[in-house]
Amino acid sequence: MANPQTENGYTRIANELLEQIMKLSLNGTQFRIVLAVWRYTYGFRRTAHTMPLSYIASKIEASKGQVQNALDQLIKKKIIEVAEDSKGGRKLSVNKNYDEWDSKETVTCTASVPKPPKPRKAAKKKVYGEDDSYFKMAVYFHNLVKAVAKEAGIEHLIARANLQTWADDFRKLVELEKVDKYLAKDVMDWVVTDNFWRTNILSASTFRKQFAKLAMQMASQKKPSQPKKQIDSRDKDIEFQQWVARGGDPNDFNWN
């Protein structure tokens, strides 16, 4: 059974200080730190003492993170004072001038600080070599467009064309949108001859966006018109004979 006696040591604290500390809205960790500072300062008849975080944590049986958070708040409230000792350590003491204490309740979060999110690695852009089929498509179409632009006096619009991005657009056209390469080439050849589209499709990006419309328009223009069926006069003679055989009036027969 515990039986503490003052003969084994005691801490002299002015009642006035105890009465003031009672009025503060301190959380459990903060209050225990104040008691620990009193115990290892006034309890040894000294006003301040070097107390590392690990030392306080072991005495009040709390984690260093809890102690750091609570101690920072006590220092901010001017309840605990900090001074540097001769070895660069941190000496703590309780500020006896309670008029300086900040009695406002401070909500503290003792939860572990969340780790900052890992920076996302930027996706490496694919580089298309000269032998790559998509790069070849880009070069082929660029040459077609360049000739049109030069003829129209707008060559400056494609002077800084990035063939890598052009190649990537052709890759997306073929791989993502499932367009046949041979059809894509046919549309390339056609679009630079169309009076409207030739000066409106000056990049692989625009070509890809408008591809469906371009392909349909090209197909409609290339579709051969059905020749009008010529009427054979012999067919009319046969129809006339059938008309008469059915009892029709020869004068009412339509020869058109």
Backbone bond lengths (Angstrom), bond angles and torsions (degrees), N, CA, C in turn:
res aa  C-N    CA-C-N  psi(-1)  N-CA   C-N-CA  omega(-1)  CA-C   N-CA-C  phi
1 M - - - 1.462 - - 1.517 109.33 -
2 A 1.341 115.89 131.03 1.468 119.97 -179.35 1.522 110.09 -68.05
3 N 1.346 115.22 140.77 1.468 119.51 -179.80 1.528 109.13 -148.15
4 P 1.365 115.54 69.73 1.463 118.13 -177.15 1.528 111.99 -64.39
5 Q 1.342 114.71 143.16 1.461 121.65 179.52 1.523 109.41 -130.85
6 T 1.323 117.05 144.53 1.467 120.94 178.84 1.521 111.02 -65.38
7 E 1.329 116.38 -22.48 1.458 118.81 178.32 1.528 111.33 -63.27
8 N 1.326 115.96 -23.24 1.470 120.56 179.52 1.530 112.39 -88.98
9 G 1.316 115.86 5.59 1.459 120.84 178.51 1.520 111.73 120.73
10 Y 1.314 116.02 147.21 1.459 121.08 179.03 1.522 109.09 -153.87
11 T 1.311 115.00 165.46 1.466 121.11 -178.64 1.518 109.07 -117.33
12 R 1.336 115.44 123.43 1.465 119.90 -179.95 1.532 109.51 -89.68
13 I 1.319 114.99 114.10 1.470 120.56 177.96 1.517 107.82 -128.44
14 A 1.313 116.65 131.93 1.462 120.67 179.11 1.523 109.91 -61.82
15 N 1.326 115.44 135.42 1.467 119.79 179.18 1.526 111.81 -57.36
16 E 1.314 115.09 -33.54 1.472 119.71 -179.41 1.524 110.85 -60.06
17 L 1.349 115.81 -39.55 1.467 119.90 177.98 1.522 110.92 -67.25
18 L 1.324 116.42 -41.66 1.462 119.97 179.26 1.521 111.13 -62.28
19 E 1.332 115.74 -41.39 1.465 119.83 -179.62 1.530 111.52 -64.42
20 Q 1.316 116.74 -35.19 1.468 120.34 -179.66 1.531 111.70 -75.64
21 I 1.330 115.71 -38.60 1.474 118.00 -178.76 1.523 111.09 -67.86
22 M 1.365 115.92 -27.56 1.466 119.77 177.66 1.526 112.47 -62.57
23 K 1.322 115.78 -28.83 1.468 120.61 -173.65 1.531 113.30 -80.97
24 L 1.329 116.04 -12.84 1.466 119.23 -175.52 1.526 111.76 -82.50
25 S 1.322 114.11 144.71 1.476 119.98 176.31 1.524 108.75 -89.23
26 L 1.319 115.10 77.88 1.459 120.37 178.49 1.522 109.24 -100.32
27 N 1.339 115.75 146.29 1.467 117.10 174.12 1.529 108.91 -80.51
28 G 1.313 116.02 173.56 1.457 120.14 -174.17 1.513 114.04 -58.02
29 T 1.338 116.67 -43.21 1.466 120.25 -178.12 1.518 110.87 -66.59
30 Q 1.327 117.24 -41.35 1.466 120.78 179.38 1.531 110.74 -62.39
31 F 1.333 116.27 -45.30 1.465 120.15 -178.06 1.526 111.14 -64.65
32 R 1.334 116.78 -39.57 1.464 119.99 179.30 1.523 111.45 -66.02
33 I 1.345 116.61 -33.45 1.473 119.22 177.82 1.523 110.23 -66.55
34 V 1.346 116.78 -41.21 1.471 120.08 177.86 1.531 109.95 -59.54
35 L 1.337 116.27 -44.80 1.469 119.85 178.92 1.527 111.38 -62.62
36 A 1.354 116.15 -39.64 1.464 119.96 179.87 1.524 111.11 -64.95
37 V 1.325 116.83 -40.85 1.471 119.77 179.01 1.523 109.77 -65.06
38 W 1.328 117.83 -43.59 1.467 120.32 176.52 1.536 110.78 -60.14
39 R 1.331 115.38 -44.06 1.474 119.06 -176.49 1.518 111.38 -60.48
40 Y 1.351 117.30 -41.75 1.466 119.24 -174.36 1.528 113.37 -98.58
41 T 1.325 115.92 9.53 1.476 120.13 169.94 1.529 108.72 -115.92
42 Y 1.347 117.07 -74.42 1.465 120.03 179.87 1.530 111.92 -61.87
43 G 1.334 116.29 -30.05 1.473 119.43 179.80 1.515 112.67 -65.61
44 F 1.340 116.51 -19.30 1.467 121.53 177.54 1.532 110.80 -117.07
45 R 1.342 114.57 20.26 1.465 122.16 178.17 1.526 112.19 56.12
46 R 1.343 114.89 45.14 1.462 120.69 174.63 1.525 107.80 -136.48
47 T 1.312 116.43 157.79 1.472 119.88 -175.38 1.522 112.66 -93.90
48 A 1.332 118.06 -20.72 1.468 121.19 -179.77 1.520 109.18 -144.96
49 H 1.340 115.08 158.33 1.462 118.90 -179.14 1.528 109.08 -155.67
50 T 1.337 114.82 143.27 1.467 119.74 177.63 1.527 109.08 -73.25
51 M 1.328 114.69 120.33 1.469 120.04 -175.60 1.530 109.95 -136.97
52 P 1.345 118.46 96.30 1.465 121.20 176.24 1.535 110.73 -64.38
53 L 1.304 115.22 162.46 1.467 120.19 179.66 1.525 111.77 -58.41
54 S 1.336 115.65 -42.84 1.469 119.52 -178.44 1.530 111.11 -63.31
55 Y 1.332 116.20 -33.87 1.469 121.20 179.64 1.527 110.17 -66.60
56 I 1.336 116.07 -47.91 1.473 120.30 179.44 1.522 110.09 -63.30
57 A 1.356 115.84 -43.38 1.466 120.60 -178.05 1.526 111.22 -58.82
58 S 1.337 116.28 -39.78 1.472 119.51 -179.54 1.530 111.19 -70.31
59 K 1.323 117.13 -33.94 1.466 120.85 -177.23 1.525 112.31 -74.61
60 I 1.334 117.12 -36.08 1.476 118.68 -178.61 1.528 111.66 -101.96
61 E 1.348 115.72 2.74 1.473 122.07 178.36 1.535 111.38 55.76
62 A 1.308 113.89 58.88 1.473 121.27 177.28 1.521 108.25 -136.27
63 S 1.319 116.63 167.78 1.466 119.96 178.37 1.522 109.90 -79.41
64 K 1.331 115.28 156.95 1.467 119.52 178.65 1.527 110.75 -61.63
65 G 1.333 116.12 -34.50 1.466 119.20 178.78 1.513 111.61 -62.93
66 Q 1.344 116.55 -42.89 1.464 120.63 177.56 1.527 110.75 -62.01
67 V 1.324 115.08 -45.15 1.467 120.25 -178.39 1.524 110.65 -63.05
68 Q 1.322 116.96 -45.18 1.465 120.85 -179.61 1.525 110.85 -58.63
69 N 1.326 115.95 -46.28 1.461 120.87 -178.25 1.528 111.28 -63.70
70 A 1.336 116.19 -48.80 1.464 120.69 -177.31 1.526 111.63 -67.67
71 L 1.338 117.08 -40.65 1.461 120.71 -179.45 1.524 111.11 -64.93
72 D 1.322 116.67 -39.99 1.473 119.92 177.42 1.524 110.85 -58.52
73 Q 1.338 116.60 -39.79 1.466 120.31 179.14 1.530 111.22 -67.99
74 L 1.322 117.38 -40.11 1.469 120.73 178.94 1.524 111.57 -64.56
75 I 1.330 115.74 -38.30 1.471 119.89 177.34 1.521 109.73 -67.62
76 K 1.328 115.84 -40.88 1.465 120.79 178.94 1.532 111.10 -63.35
77 K 1.335 116.77 -36.20 1.465 122.00 179.23 1.537 111.97 -78.61
78 K 1.326 116.68 -5.06 1.466 123.46 -179.00 1.531 112.29 65.74
79 I 1.336 115.93 27.63 1.468 120.58 174.92 1.522 109.13 -87.31
80 I 1.315 116.43 -39.79 1.464 122.61 175.79 1.519 108.51 -106.94
81 E 1.336 115.64 135.57 1.461 121.22 176.88 1.523 109.38 -108.13
82 V 1.330 115.38 149.06 1.462 121.35 -177.28 1.518 109.18 -122.96
83 A 1.324 115.80 136.52 1.467 121.86 174.53 1.520 107.48 -139.34
84 E 1.329 116.15 158.14 1.464 120.57 -178.73 1.518 109.62 -94.93
85 D 1.353 115.94 133.16 1.460 118.52 177.78 1.523 110.34 -85.45
86 S 1.325 116.94 -177.97 1.467 121.51 -175.48 1.522 113.02 -65.44
87 K 1.330 117.41 -21.53 1.462 121.23 -179.61 1.526 112.65 -100.27
88 G 1.309 116.24 8.69 1.466 119.49 179.86 1.505 113.36 86.45
89 G 1.343 117.58 5.32 1.457 121.13 178.50 1.519 111.69 -77.74
90 R 1.313 116.03 177.87 1.459 121.07 -176.81 1.525 110.14 -107.50
91 K 1.352 116.32 114.34 1.460 121.57 177.97 1.520 108.83 -93.75
92 L 1.321 115.90 131.32 1.460 121.11 -177.97 1.518 110.64 -111.86
93 S 1.324 114.66 148.76 1.464 120.83 174.43 1.518 108.35 -153.70
94 V 1.347 116.21 157.44 1.464 120.40 176.06 1.520 108.03 -87.95
95 N 1.324 116.60 130.10 1.463 121.96 179.28 1.527 108.81 -71.71
96 K 1.354 116.37 112.98 1.463 119.77 -177.72 1.525 112.53 -72.69
97 N 1.326 117.60 -20.75 1.468 120.53 179.75 1.524 109.00 -80.82
98 Y 1.325 115.74 82.54 1.469 120.16 -174.58 1.522 113.60 -65.95
99 D 1.343 117.43 -12.95 1.472 119.46 175.38 1.529 111.10 -65.17
100 E 1.334 115.36 -22.82 1.467 119.49 179.19 1.528 112.59 -85.05
101 W 1.310 116.95 -11.04 1.463 119.26 -177.56 1.530 110.89 -66.02
102 D 1.286 114.96 140.05 1.469 120.25 174.04 1.526 106.72 -91.69
103 S 1.333 115.34 108.48 1.467 119.73 -174.52 1.519 113.71 -88.09
104 K 1.351 117.17 1.97 1.472 119.45 179.40 1.517 109.45 -67.24
105 E 1.333 114.94 139.36 1.465 119.77 -179.80 1.513 109.67 -71.11
106 T 1.308 116.21 129.31 1.459 121.39 179.33 1.515 109.26 -115.21
107 V 1.319 115.44 122.64 1.461 119.72 178.02 1.512 108.21 -82.05
108 T 1.305 115.97 121.15 1.461 119.47 -179.27 1.506 109.59 -114.42
109 C 1.282 115.23 145.99 1.462 121.06 179.63 1.511 108.70 -106.98
110 T 1.332 116.15 116.01 1.460 119.63 -178.85 1.515 111.85 -95.19
111 A 1.320 115.45 3.09 1.468 118.45 179.15 1.510 109.88 -67.96
112 S 1.274 115.75 152.74 1.458 120.16 179.84 1.517 110.15 -63.00
113 V 1.307 114.53 141.42 1.460 120.21 -179.47 1.523 108.91 -68.84
114 P 1.342 117.04 125.83 1.472 118.41 -178.85 1.516 111.47 -64.56
115 K 1.289 114.31 142.77 1.456 118.87 179.20 1.520 110.14 -70.30
116 P 1.321 116.18 138.11 1.470 117.88 178.28 1.516 110.09 -62.18
117 P 1.326 116.24 143.66 1.472 118.45 -179.06 1.518 111.27 -62.10
118 K 1.310 114.16 142.67 1.458 118.72 179.01 1.522 109.70 -68.15
119 P 1.319 115.95 134.28 1.474 117.75 178.99 1.513 111.01 -62.65
120 R 1.314 114.64 136.09 1.462 119.12 179.61 1.521 110.44 -72.65
121 K 1.295 113.11 135.69 1.456 117.69 176.97 1.517 109.36 -75.41
122 A 1.314 114.38 127.45 1.464 118.36 179.15 1.525 109.43 -67.01
123 A 1.307 114.23 131.84 1.468 119.16 -179.83 1.526 109.97 -65.06
124 K 1.317 114.84 131.74 1.458 119.22 -179.65 1.523 109.96 -72.10
125 K 1.316 114.97 130.81 1.462 119.33 178.61 1.525 109.83 -74.79
126 K 1.310 114.70 138.32 1.462 120.04 178.94 1.523 108.96 -70.27
127 V 1.306 115.17 135.57 1.469 120.72 177.10 1.525 107.65 -105.87
128 Y 1.316 115.67 126.40 1.466 121.24 -177.48 1.526 109.96 -97.11
129 G 1.324 115.33 122.36 1.457 120.05 178.19 1.520 111.51 -78.11
130 E 1.314 116.12 168.19 1.465 120.71 -177.42 1.524 112.40 -63.96
131 D 1.324 117.10 -25.20 1.463 120.63 -179.58 1.529 112.61 -87.72
132 D 1.329 116.70 -5.89 1.460 120.41 -179.74 1.531 109.83 -69.80
133 S 1.328 116.69 136.83 1.472 120.48 -176.11 1.525 111.81 -62.90
134 Y 1.334 117.12 -34.11 1.467 119.50 -179.66 1.527 110.92 -71.48
135 F 1.338 115.49 -34.90 1.463 118.46 176.77 1.529 109.98 -67.47
136 K 1.330 115.96 -38.38 1.468 119.72 177.61 1.528 110.87 -63.37
137 M 1.336 116.96 -38.73 1.465 120.67 176.34 1.525 110.47 -62.63
138 A 1.344 115.67 -40.22 1.465 120.55 179.77 1.525 110.88 -63.44
139 V 1.332 116.19 -45.39 1.470 120.66 179.67 1.527 110.40 -63.38
140 Y 1.324 116.48 -43.35 1.469 121.33 -178.65 1.532 110.69 -60.67
141 F 1.333 116.29 -49.06 1.467 119.33 -178.11 1.527 111.27 -69.49
142 H 1.332 116.22 -35.31 1.468 119.50 179.05 1.522 110.69 -62.01
143 N 1.319 116.72 -40.73 1.468 120.09 178.41 1.525 111.35 -64.05
144 L 1.339 116.78 -39.03 1.467 120.16 177.76 1.527 110.79 -64.38
145 V 1.321 115.47 -47.52 1.467 121.00 -178.34 1.524 110.91 -66.21
146 K 1.319 115.65 -37.70 1.466 120.53 -179.53 1.526 110.79 -60.74
147 A 1.332 116.34 -41.05 1.469 120.58 179.54 1.523 110.77 -64.85
148 V 1.334 116.88 -41.42 1.470 121.10 178.38 1.525 110.35 -65.13
149 A 1.339 116.11 -45.20 1.461 120.78 -178.55 1.522 111.50 -62.69
150 K 1.327 116.10 -39.89 1.461 120.27 178.88 1.518 110.77 -64.27
151 E 1.318 116.24 -42.42 1.463 121.61 179.98 1.533 111.03 -64.58
152 A 1.354 116.06 -36.25 1.466 120.50 -178.01 1.525 112.80 -88.11
153 G 1.332 117.33 -2.30 1.464 120.70 179.31 1.517 113.60 75.24
154 I 1.326 117.02 24.98 1.471 120.40 -179.43 1.536 110.51 -123.80
155 E 1.312 115.17 31.74 1.470 120.31 -176.89 1.523 111.94 -61.01
156 H 1.348 116.53 -26.61 1.464 120.14 -178.54 1.540 112.14 -64.10
157 L 1.333 116.52 -22.39 1.466 120.10 -177.95 1.528 112.86 -69.62
158 I 1.314 117.18 -22.96 1.475 119.25 -179.72 1.526 111.60 -118.48
159 A 1.328 116.21 13.39 1.470 119.91 -176.64 1.529 112.05 -61.56
160 R 1.332 117.06 -33.12 1.466 120.58 -176.96 1.533 111.96 -108.20
161 A 1.287 116.45 31.29 1.468 120.10 -179.62 1.526 110.63 -61.14
162 N 1.321 116.59 132.93 1.469 122.65 178.12 1.526 108.30 -95.19
163 L 1.312 116.30 103.76 1.459 120.15 -176.00 1.529 112.70 -66.05
164 Q 1.330 117.56 -20.26 1.465 120.05 176.10 1.536 110.43 -67.37
165 T 1.341 116.18 -44.10 1.467 119.22 178.48 1.525 110.59 -70.56
166 W 1.328 116.68 -32.80 1.471 119.82 175.75 1.535 109.25 -62.70
167 A 1.334 115.65 -45.25 1.467 119.91 179.94 1.524 110.80 -61.74
168 D 1.333 116.53 -38.41 1.460 119.86 179.80 1.529 111.48 -67.00
169 D 1.328 116.63 -35.37 1.469 119.95 176.55 1.527 111.05 -65.06
170 F 1.324 116.33 -39.26 1.467 119.09 178.19 1.535 110.86 -69.31
171 R 1.339 116.57 -33.77 1.464 119.35 175.75 1.532 110.15 -62.47
172 K 1.322 116.63 -45.24 1.469 120.63 179.67 1.526 110.98 -64.28
173 L 1.326 115.65 -37.76 1.465 120.00 179.47 1.528 110.78 -61.44
174 V 1.328 115.56 -42.12 1.469 120.57 -176.23 1.529 111.79 -82.69
175 E 1.346 116.85 -47.91 1.464 120.10 -172.68 1.528 113.47 -82.43
176 L 1.327 116.66 -40.37 1.462 119.32 -177.06 1.523 112.53 -89.12
177 E 1.324 115.79 -38.70 1.466 119.31 -176.27 1.525 112.94 -100.67
178 K 1.340 114.45 3.21 1.472 121.77 171.78 1.534 113.35 55.88
179 V 1.314 117.00 41.71 1.469 121.65 177.21 1.525 108.91 -91.74
180 D 1.305 116.54 132.11 1.461 121.31 178.97 1.532 110.24 -66.28
181 K 1.332 116.58 136.80 1.466 120.70 -177.92 1.523 111.96 -60.78
182 Y 1.324 116.31 -38.09 1.469 119.41 -178.47 1.528 111.11 -68.62
183 L 1.337 116.37 -36.50 1.463 119.57 175.55 1.523 109.80 -65.98
184 A 1.334 116.22 -40.99 1.467 120.22 179.00 1.525 110.48 -59.33
185 K 1.330 116.93 -41.82 1.466 120.48 179.01 1.533 110.82 -65.23
186 D 1.341 116.91 -41.12 1.467 119.79 178.72 1.525 111.04 -60.29
187 V 1.327 116.10 -41.46 1.470 120.12 180.00 1.525 110.31 -68.85
188 M 1.339 117.15 -36.36 1.477 120.26 175.97 1.524 110.28 -59.01
189 D 1.319 114.91 -48.11 1.469 119.57 -178.42 1.529 111.10 -64.02
190 W 1.318 116.38 -35.77 1.464 119.85 -177.02 1.521 112.18 -76.15
191 V 1.354 116.44 -41.41 1.459 119.85 -171.62 1.529 112.67 -63.57
192 V 1.336 117.20 -29.81 1.468 119.26 -179.23 1.530 111.72 -80.72
193 T 1.332 116.33 -3.32 1.473 119.71 176.96 1.525 111.82 -106.37
194 D 1.324 116.59 -14.06 1.463 119.88 -179.12 1.525 110.08 -76.19
195 N 1.314 116.41 131.91 1.464 121.55 -175.15 1.526 112.94 -59.20
196 F 1.321 116.77 -35.10 1.470 119.53 -178.26 1.528 112.07 -85.79
197 W 1.321 116.77 -51.42 1.461 121.15 -171.22 1.520 114.08 -75.05
198 R 1.305 118.71 -24.82 1.470 121.03 -171.96 1.531 112.79 -58.09
199 T 1.330 117.71 -32.93 1.473 119.59 179.21 1.527 112.41 -102.80
200 N 1.321 116.92 3.88 1.466 120.60 178.90 1.527 112.61 -108.73
201 I 1.315 116.29 -13.81 1.472 120.56 176.26 1.520 107.63 -113.21
202 L 1.340 114.90 92.60 1.466 119.68 -175.35 1.528 112.75 -117.43
203 S 1.317 117.04 14.78 1.467 119.97 177.84 1.521 109.41 -153.23
204 A 1.326 115.12 159.88 1.465 120.22 178.48 1.525 110.87 -66.29
205 S 1.336 116.27 -32.96 1.459 120.37 179.98 1.527 111.22 -63.63
206 T 1.332 116.40 -47.34 1.470 120.35 178.72 1.522 110.36 -66.16
207 F 1.323 115.96 -39.24 1.467 120.74 178.39 1.526 110.00 -58.53
208 R 1.332 116.25 -43.75 1.467 120.17 -179.30 1.530 111.33 -66.88
209 K 1.322 117.33 -43.25 1.466 120.60 -178.31 1.527 112.12 -64.12
210 Q 1.336 116.32 -36.38 1.463 120.76 -176.27 1.528 112.72 -97.19
211 F 1.342 116.82 6.99 1.462 119.19 -169.59 1.528 113.51 -56.46
212 A 1.324 117.42 -46.90 1.470 120.03 -177.05 1.526 111.02 -58.14
213 K 1.331 115.87 -43.95 1.466 120.36 -179.93 1.530 110.84 -66.16
214 L 1.336 115.30 -41.31 1.467 119.66 -179.59 1.528 110.89 -64.14
215 A 1.337 116.25 -44.35 1.465 120.32 -177.71 1.530 111.27 -63.18
216 M 1.335 116.36 -40.97 1.471 119.62 -179.82 1.525 111.40 -67.80
217 Q 1.339 115.58 -40.76 1.467 118.60 -179.83 1.524 111.04 -67.19
218 M 1.332 116.37 -39.09 1.462 120.13 177.60 1.525 110.29 -62.21
219 A 1.323 116.74 -43.86 1.464 121.07 -178.60 1.521 111.50 -63.69
220 S 1.341 115.97 -38.89 1.467 118.80 -178.97 1.521 111.63 -68.63
221 Q 1.325 116.55 -32.73 1.466 119.54 -179.93 1.521 111.71 -76.80
222 K 1.333 116.43 -31.40 1.463 119.90 -177.88 1.526 112.61 -84.43
223 K 1.337 117.73 -14.40 1.464 121.10 -177.47 1.525 110.16 -68.14
224 P 1.341 119.12 120.75 1.475 120.97 -177.79 1.524 110.85 -67.75
225 S 1.325 115.61 138.45 1.468 120.26 179.43 1.525 109.38 -74.05
226 Q 1.317 115.74 142.03 1.462 121.14 -178.83 1.536 109.61 -73.43
227 P 1.359 118.39 123.26 1.483 120.22 178.96 1.522 110.65 -65.23
228 K 1.317 114.53 141.85 1.462 120.08 -179.20 1.526 109.19 -69.48
229 K 1.305 114.22 129.43 1.462 119.70 -177.54 1.529 110.53 -66.96
230 Q 1.320 114.07 125.22 1.465 119.95 178.64 1.533 109.77 -78.95
231 I 1.302 114.57 134.61 1.476 119.81 -179.83 1.522 109.47 -83.99
232 D 1.301 116.04 123.07 1.473 122.20 177.66 1.536 108.47 -81.65
233 S 1.360 116.37 126.47 1.478 121.18 -178.19 1.528 111.61 -60.69
234 R 1.326 115.19 -26.41 1.465 117.91 -179.71 1.527 111.12 -68.46
235 D 1.321 115.44 -29.65 1.463 118.71 177.43 1.521 110.53 -63.63
236 K 1.338 116.34 -38.09 1.467 120.52 179.88 1.532 111.15 -67.02
237 D 1.336 115.44 -37.80 1.475 119.00 178.31 1.526 110.71 -61.85
238 I 1.339 114.88 -41.53 1.465 119.10 179.84 1.523 110.19 -65.14
239 E 1.361 115.86 -42.83 1.465 120.16 179.30 1.534 110.70 -62.32
240 F 1.364 115.83 -38.79 1.472 120.28 -179.63 1.526 110.37 -62.83
241 Q 1.332 115.49 -44.60 1.464 119.54 -179.06 1.536 110.89 -63.56
242 Q 1.346 115.68 -38.85 1.460 119.45 178.56 1.532 110.57 -66.95
243 W 1.326 115.97 -36.26 1.480 121.88 179.27 1.524 110.71 -61.73
244 V 1.348 114.97 -47.26 1.467 120.60 -178.78 1.524 110.00 -66.86
245 A 1.365 116.14 -40.38 1.466 120.27 -179.05 1.519 111.63 -61.61
246 R 1.354 115.77 -29.74 1.457 119.28 179.85 1.533 111.94 -84.58
247 G 1.359 115.76 2.80 1.468 119.71 177.49 1.504 113.97 93.66
248 G 1.329 115.69 14.82 1.456 118.69 -179.73 1.517 111.91 -77.64
249 D 1.342 115.25 151.83 1.470 120.68 178.22 1.516 107.86 -75.81
250 P 1.348 117.61 122.65 1.473 119.90 -179.47 1.522 112.80 -55.43
251 N 1.342 117.05 -30.06 1.470 119.88 -178.26 1.538 112.06 -73.19
252 D 1.340 116.19 -19.23 1.478 118.86 -178.35 1.533 112.98 -92.82
253 F 1.321 118.74 -2.08 1.477 121.00 -177.19 1.535 110.56 -69.70
254 N 1.302 115.47 137.50 1.473 122.36 179.70 1.518 108.79 -92.79
255 W 1.325 114.79 110.36 1.464 119.50 -179.67 1.535 112.92 -85.55
256 N 1.327 117.78 -3.89 1.469 119.59 -178.90 1.515 111.25 -77.80
